Amino acid sequence: MDTKTIIIGTAGHIDHGKTTLVKALTGTDTDRLKEEKERGITIELGFARLELPSGQSVGVIDVPGHERFVKNMVAGVAGVDLVALVIAADEGVMPQTKEHLEICQLLGVKYGLVVLTKIDMVDEEWLELVKDDVSSFLKGTFLENAPIIPVSAVTGRGLDELLKTLDEMISKIPARKAKGPFRLPVDRSFTMKGFGTVVTGTAISGTINLGDEVRIYPPGIESRVRGIQIHGEPRETSVPGLRTALNLQGVTKEEVQRGMVVATPGALKPSYLLDLEFYYLKSAQKPLKHRTPVRLHVGTAEVIGRILLKEDEIEPGATYYCQIKLEEPVACLPEDRYVIRSYSPIRTIGGGRILNPLPRRRKRHKDWMWDELKVLSKGKEEDIILLHLKNAGIRGLTQEELSIRSGLYGKPLKKELDALLGKKRIVKLSQDNIFISSKVLEDLKEKALKLLDEYHKERPLVEAMPKEELKSKLFPSHIERSFVPASEAVTRLPVQRIFNRVLEELSKEGRVVVGKESIRLSTHKVLLRKDEERLKKEMEELFKNGGLSPPSLEDAINRITKDQGEKEASREVLGLLLREGRLIKVKDGLFYHRDAVEEIEKRVISYLKSNEEMGVPEFRKLTGGLSRKYMIPLLEYLDSKKVTIRVGDKRRLRSKAG
């Protein structure tokens, strides 16, 4: 949905006539606060509606010009489509004129014009000199070729030309696209009698409808929209670019403060750390050092933070990649514009766009971490998606999480994901709706093969590795520290499904053989040395000859071995005999040869087919007078194998055993 909704913002030095100009154009006095009336300056943002000659209705934001209130000016410009840089003809370019122009450029404002006010106070010759001075001042800025319109709010001279010029310029500004989640940075919160809490701001993305659920970020407070007003008129919907007032249900004005964002639930995740593309203004004049305290302005929020650089310091007049660590969390998205002002004395020193709203701390000595920011800044959309998935590791990311990190939504994101799935560069775990980098999956497969190879080398007589052992080594507990923000809790980790996917692909490729409980390399075979063959043969004979009264394991090992090395090897041989089914473990420390167990099983089944029950005395006769040391474990083993079932002190034949 494209919406032709335009916001015009004023900018310029204090007392250059911004508010008077807005009143002359709209009939609205935007100085609404008592303090503003008393002091004759604009402190808070003022709003008015302007009807242009063509019939197009636009919103006008009157921003404060005083140096102390530049932070409010930043909040106003954040939602502006076209800026009117106001310069008084009797004073010309002043300090706040320069700073406001810099802020507009840093916030990415593309359209604008210059309004020379108070021309009734100067003669024509002076006016021409001011025009020339302003033209020189604007060279190299986005207003270099902008119209310069002289006006007088007192006499009305030039106002018609200004309105006509605004009409022409606005007709060429492309309509905003209502893509992504609804977001409204809050610049005011107040209570209206009979309505409750109302918040105002300029909607910067998405749409909102009456009755929609919303969430207030960063605190995460849930609410519902009870009412919508656009320029004081009730509406059913609001779209990007509109000055919007929302009546929120179930929240107090104290809970919703300036700097917060009212947005679609789940659309944002607050963060104390941001990746930035940062232009350090030439006017800053001195180098900026690593960890310098600064003031970040994003949306309507102002937060103290520290600039984190790869270098020890950076020089003015260039663009850099950096991070900022904040004292309070903010909720924003990639491509959002921001401004940075020095901590003290306070003045604008730079700004740019946010590259990643949910990064991990980048170590200064790790070049690859900083190289990633080049991808986020200049890479294609698929490269950005792949980078985020690679950094998420086995945790993966849902489509919603990818949106927050990449700034892509709906069909554009689905198109990129479908293309990457088609190229087999990403994998989707459908049950969890989680996407994982194919590179991550390939790395897991290679790690699994390496672990299996190491296992086979350490235990050459063991046919296969237990699946659970492989999984625990493939996904150690610290894996939850994937490259995701430390503040973001890992709420799910689909390890089992990823593990199954790894085994499935390795099996299809013929690289492993997967059993019910174990897994081995397809190339692995148990090959015994001559001494191991001897140990295996002698151990089996000992247990076979032992019949129903077999030797203890330690006794068997001592009888067939000569030294410690053979003792260790004999235990591996025992495991091999157990896996081959030649020996059977009846209980811990008690092993029988398969033939002996099969023989007593046949005798018991035969006896119980002829007799309803069997007690211990009857079982002793069947075993030729076996002692309780062996009888009880054998009876319990037959119960566990579901040959017999115990009823009181007797055993009965299970139906399936017969």
N, C-alpha and C positions, 0 to 999 in steps of 0.2 A: 504494500500500500504506500503510494507516494503522497505526501501532504505538502501543499504549498503554504507553509506557516513560517513567517519570517519574524525574527527578533532583531530590532535595531538597538544598538547600545551606544551610549555617549561615552566619550573618554576625553580627558584633558585636565589641565591645571585647575586648582581651586580658584573660584571667583572669575572664571572665564565665561560664565553665562550658560552653562549646560542646562540647569534646571529652568531658567528663564526661557531658554529656547524651546524646551519640551512643552512648557506651559503655553507659549505662543503658538505652537503647532497643534497641540492636542486640547488645550483648555484645561488640562489637569495640572495641579500643583503637586509635584511628587515629593516635596518636603513635608512629610506627614507627622514627624515626631516633634514634640514640644521643644526639645533641645535644638533641633534643626532650625525651627522658627526663631528661637532666641539668638542662636549664634550665626544664622544666615549661611550655614553650610550644610551640605548633604552628608550625613553619616551613614545611614542605611541605604539600601537599594530602593529606588523609587520606580513605580511602574505606571504606564499610561497606554492608552490605545489610540492609534493614529489611522484616520481614514484618508487614503491617498486619492488623488483626482480620478484614477482609474476605477475606484471602488474597492480596491484591495485594502484589506484591514491588516495592520501589522502591530506588533507589540513593541513598545519602547521601554528600555531599561535606562534609567538615569543613575549613573554610578558616581560615588563620591570622588572628589578630586584632591582633597587634602591628603598630604603625605601619610598622616597617621591612620587613614582609613583605606589605604591601598588594598588591604586584604579583602575588604568588602567589594572593591572594584574588581578584583580577580574573580570573585564569586559571580559577579554580574556578567563579565565577559565570557565566562565558561560556556554559556548557552547562546552566544550572539552569532548571527549570520552576517551582519553588516555593521561596521563601526562608523560612527560620526565623530571624527576627531575635532574637538572644539578648541579653537585658538582665538583669544581675544585680540582684536586688531590693535588695541592701544598698548599691549604688552608683548605680543609675539610669542615665540617658543620659550617655554619655561621648564624648570626641572621635572615637574610631574607630567608635562607634555611628553617629554622624552621617555620617562618611565612607563607611562601608559601605552605609548606606541610599542615599546619593547615587549610589554606584557601581551598586547594583542598579537604580535608576531609569534611569541613563544606559545600562545594558546592556539595558534593555527588559524586565526581569522584571515579569510582570503579576500573579502570585499570591504570597501569602505570609501569614504570621501572626507574632505576637510571642510569645516564650516568656520569661516572667519566672522566672529561675533563682534558686537559693539562698534560697528562701522560708523554709527552716528557720532562717535566720539573722536574720529580722526578725519583728516582731509584726504582727498583722492591721491595726492602724491605719496603721503605716508602709507596709504592702503596698498599702493603698487609696490612700495619697498617691502612691506610685510609679506605680500604675495611671493616676491622673489626670494625672500629669506626662507619662507615656508617650503617653497619648491626645492631649494638647496638642501634643507633639513630632511626632506622626504626621499632623497636619492638613495637607492639601494634598499629601500623598504617596500613592503607590499602596497604602499600608497604612493609610490613614485609617480605613477601616471593617473592618479585619482583626481576627480574634479575638485576644484577649490571654489566654494560658493560663499561670497560675502553676504551677510545678513545683518539686520537690526531687529531685535525682538521688540524694541520700543516703537520704531516707526513702521515696521512691517516690511521694509525694503528687503528684497531678495528671498522672502519666504516662499512666494509662488514658484520661483526658479528652483529653490531647494526641494519643494514637494515634487515638482516635475522631474528633477534629476533622480530623486529617490525612487519614483515610480518606474523610470527607465531602467535603473540599476537592478531593482528587485525583480523585474520581469525576466532578467537574464540569470538570476540565481537559481540553480537547479533545486527541485523539490527534495525535501528530506525523505529518506526511506525509513519507514517504521520497522526496521529489522531489529532482531535481538530482543532481549527482555525489556520490560518497562523499567525505566530508571528516572527518578526525580530527586536530584540533590536538593536537600531542604535548606532554604535560606531564612525561613521564618516559621515559627510555631506559636500558636496562640489559641485561646479558648473563645468560642462564640456562644453566647447565651442561647440555650435551646438546641444547640448543635453539638457542642463538645469540642474536641481537639481538631484544629485545622492546621495543615502545613501547606506552605507555598514554595514554588520553585519553577524552574523551566524544565519540562520533560525533555530528556536528551536521547532517548531511544524507546522503541517498543510502543505498545498501546495499552491503555488501561480503561476498563469499563466499570460502570456502576455495579457494585456488588462483588467485584473481584477481590480475592484474597491477596494480601501483600505482606512483605516482611521488611522490617526496618533494620538497616545495617549501619554500623557493625553489631549492635547488641543482639540482633536476631529476634526482635519482638514481632509476634504475629498480629495482624490486624485485618480489617476488611474495609473497603471503600463504601462509605454511606452516602457520600455526595461528591460531585465534581463541579467546579466552577472554572470557566475560562473568562478572564477579564470581567469577573463579577456576574457572569450569566450562567445559569445551571446548564449542564451538559450531561450526556450519557457516556461520552468517550473523550479521552485526551490523547493527543499524538505528539511526536517530537516537534520541538520548536514553540510549543504553546506555553504561555505563562499559565500555570495550573494551580488551583487550590483544591486540596483533597480533605474531605471530612472523614477522619479515621475513627473506627469503632474500637472501644475497649482500651484506649491508651490515653495517658495524660500528657499535657503539653511539656511537662518536665521530662518525660521519657523520650520525647522526640526533640532533638536539638539541632541547631544549625550545624551543617557539616555531615549529618547523617544522610542516608539515601533510602528512599522508599522504592522498593523494587519487587519484581516477580519473585515469589518464593523459590529458593534454590539457585537464583541467578548469580549470586555473588558469594565470595568467601573472604572475610576480613583477613588482613595480613599486616604484620609489623615490618615486612621487608618487601621492597620493590626493585625490579630491574628497570633501569632507565636509559634512554638515549638522551643525553644532556648537552645542550648548547650553553657554553659558559660565555656570557656576554663580554664583548670587547670592552665595554664601559666599566666592567668590574675592576680592571686595571692591575690587580695583583694576583699572583698564583693562589689556587685553592688547594689546601692541604687535605690529605687523607684524614678522615674522622672529624672534619670541621662541623660544628653544630650549625644547622640551618633551619629554615621554616619552609615546609612543603605546603603548597596550596594546590589542591586537586578537587574539582567540583566546587562545593561550598565549604570544604574542610580546610582547616589550618592546623598542622601538626608539627611539633618539633622533632627533628631527627638528626642523624649524622650521615654525611656523605662518605661512602666507602669506595675507595679507588684502588685500581690495580697498581697505579703509580704512587709515589710519595706526594706528588702535587701535580696540578694541571695548569696550563697557561690560558689566559682569557682569549676569546675570539675563535674558538674551535669547538667541534662536537666530540663528545667522549661517551664511552659506555661506563656506567657505574651502578652502584646500588645505594639505596638509602635505608637505614635502620631507624624505625620510628618509635617514639615513646608511647604512642597509642595506635591501634589498628585503623586502617582505612579499607574501604570496599570499592574497588575500581576494576576496570577491564583493560586489556591491551588496546593500544591506540588512544587511550584517554590522554588529554593534554594536561600539563601541570606547569606551575611556576615555582621557582625556588628563590627565597629572599634570605639575605644574611641574618644571622641571629641578632647581632648588635655591632654597629648601628644597623637599623633595619632598612634594607633597600634591595631592589630586585637584582639578582646576579645571574639568573639563567632559567632554563626550563626546557621543555621538549615533550616527548611522548613516553608513555609507559610501555615497556616491552613484555614484561611478565609480572602479573599481580601476585603470583604465588611461587616465588623462587626459593631455593635454599641459599645459604650464605656461600658466596664464591670466594675460595681461598686465593690470596694474592699471588702466590707462587705457582698456581696451576693455570698455565696459559689456556688449556683447552676449555676451562670453565668460562673464561672471558671471550674466547672465540665463539662460543655458543650464542653470545649476544649479537654477533654479526648475522647469524642465521635468523634470529628473532627480528632483527631490524630490516634486513634486506632479502631474506630468503623467500622462496615460493611458499604458498600455503601448505603444500604437501611436505616440504622440508620442515616447516614449523611443527606440524602435527607429529612427524616422525621423531623430532627432537624431544618433544614432550613425552611421547610414549617410551622412548629409549630411557629417559631419565626416571620415568615412573617404574621401570624395571618390571619384575613379575607382578607387582601390585596392579599394573595396568590402569586404565582410565575409562570411565564411562563417557558416553557422548556428551552428557551435561558437563562433566569435568573438563573435557576437551574444549568445550565452548568457552568456559571461563578462562582457560589458558591461551587459547588461540584467537578468541574474538570472532569465531565463525559460528553461525547458527543455522538451524533448519536445513533447507535444501542445499545451500552452498557447502555446508559441512558434510552432509550425507553424500554429496557428489564426490568430494575429496576422499572420504572413507571408502566408498564403493570402488573408486579407482585404485586405491592402495590395496584393497582386498583382492582386486582383480590381478594386480601385479604381484600378489603374494608378499607384499612388504609388511603387512600387518595381519594379525590373526584376531578373530572375534570369538570370545567364549559366550555363546548364545545364551546359555542359562543365566549368566550374570550380567549380560549386556556390557561386557568389558572388552576393551580393545588392548592388545599387547603387540609390541614391536616384534616382527619376525626375527629380527636380529637377537632380541632377548631370548626367544624360543630356541634359536640355533645355538646360542651360547649355552643354554641349559642342556641341550642335547649333547654338545661336545663335552661339557662338564660331566654329564652322566656317563658317557663312554670312558672318560678318563678315570672316574671313580671305580667303574667296573673293572677296568684294566688293572688298576692298583690293587683292588680286592683279589682278583685272580692271581696276581703275582705273589701277594702275601699269603694266600691260601690255595695253593695249586691243587690240593686234593678235594677242595670244596667245589661242587659243581656249579652253584649259583649263589648270588647275593640276595639276602632277604629284601623284599621290596621296601619294607618300612625303614630298614637301615639306609638304603639308597636315598629314600625320600628325605630322611632327617639330615643327611649330609648335603643333599642338593638344595634344601631349603632350611638352612640354619636359622635359629631364632632371631639373629640380628638382621635378617633379610627385610624386616619391617622398616628398617631405616633406609628405604629406597629414596631416590632423589625427589622427594616431595617435601613441602614445607614442614619444619619441625613442629609448628603450631597446629598442623592439620592431622588429626588423629586418623590412624589407619583402622577403619572400621570393618574392613573385610579383606581377606586374603585367600583367594580361591586356589589354595595350594594343591588340593587333591585333584581338581579338574585340570590344572596345568600339568601336574605330574602324569596324569593319565594321558594327556595329549602328547607329552614327551615320549612316553613308552609306546604309544600307538604309532607315532611317526617313525621312531627307531625300528619298530617291528616291521612296519610296511617297507622300510628301506632295507630290511634283511640284515640289520646290524646287531640286533639282539634277539634272544629267544625269551619270551615272557611266559612264565608259568603262573600257577594260581597264587603262590605266595612268594615266588622268587623270580629273579631275572639274571641272565648271563649274556656275555658276548657270544655272538653266533660262532665266532672262531675258537671259543674256549672249549677244551676237552681235558678231562682228568687223565693225566698220563703219569703212571707210577714208575719210580726208579726201582731197581732190582731189590734194594733193601726194603723199600716200602711194599713191594709185591710180597716179599717174604713175611713181613709183619702182618699184612692183611690176611694171608693164607693161614698163618699160625694162630692169629686171634680168632678167626672164624672157626677153626678146628677146635680150639679150647672151649668156646661156647657151645659148639655142636655136641662135643663129647660130654659137656656138663649136663645136657638134657634139662630136666626140670629143677636141677640144683646147680645152677651155673656158678662160676667163680665171680668174686667181686671184681670190679673194674681194675682196682689197684693191683690185686693179685694177678690178674691176667696180664697186665702191663709188665709187672716185675718178672713174670715167667718167660716173656718173649723178647725182652730188651736187655741190652748190655750196658748202655750209657745214657746220659741225660738227653742227648740228641735224639736217640731212638725213642725215649719216653715221650718227647714232644711230638715226634712223628707218629707214634702209635695212637695218640689222641686224635690226630687228623684222620688216621686210618679208621678209627672207631666211627667218626662222623660219616665217612664215606660208606661204611658198612650199614649204618643206620639209614642213610639216604637211598641206598640201593635196596633196602628192605631185607637184607640178609640177617641183620640183628634187629631186635625190637626192644624199645625202652618201655618196660612195664611200670617202673616208677624211678624216681631219682636214685641213681646208683645201682639199679637192678636191671640187667640186660639179659635177654634170652635169644637163642637162635630161632630163626623163623620156623624151622621144622618142629621144634619142641612146642611152640605156641600153637601151631596149626594142628598138631596131634592132640593136645589136650582140649582144644576147641571142638574137634570132631567127637571126642569121647563124651564131653558134656552135652553136646547137641543130641547125640545118640541116646544117652541116658535119659534126658528130659523128654525125649519123644515117647519113651516107654513109661516114664514116671512123671507125675505132675510137678513134684518139687524135689529140690536137692539141698540138703544141709551140709554143714562143714564135714561131718563124719563121712557122708557119702562121697564128697569131693576128695577127701583124703584117700579113700579106697581107690578112686579113679586115678589118682596120681601115684599110687604105690606107696602110700604112707608118708607123704611129703610133710615137712614141718610147717608150723604156722608162719614162720619167717617168709616162706615162699607162697604158701597157700592163699593167705589173705590178699597180698598184692595181685596174684593171678585172678582171684575172684573179682576184685575191684576192676581189673583191666577188662575182663570179659563183660562186666556191667557197662564200662565206659565205651566199649566197642559195640554195645547194644546186642550182644549175643544173649545175655541173661538180664533179668530184672530182679532186684532184691525186694522181697515182700517179707517184712519182719526179719527173722533169722534164716529164711529160706531163699533160694533162687528159683526162678521160673524161666522157661524159655520164652524169649520174645517171639512174637508171631512171625516176623520177617526172617528170623534166624533159621526157622525150620524150613 
